[in-house]
Amino acid sequence: MIDPYPLMTVEYALKALKRRFGATNVVREQRGVCVKVKYRGRQDLVPVILSIKQAKCLVAQPINSEDLADEKFPADWPQGR
């Protein structure tokens, strides 16, 4: 799949996600991004592993934390990790 946001840099996406989820809850990994989100009924944070394309999509089309953890993505969400 072609990058739907080719002008958005990885650095910009990481900064935006850190502002939204907290600086310590977003980590750049070798092949993607790990975002730790709050989930109903749980005290701890749930890690969600995203590809770079998915991380950019999350910046451009925010979805709530529970849908993110449940992998309830929009129809145009990039597939694969």
Secondary structure, 3 states (H helix, E strand, C coil): CCCCCCCCCHHHHHHHHHHHHCHHHEEECCCCEEEEECCCCCCCCEEEEECHHHHHHHHHCCCCHHHHHCCCCCCCCCCCC
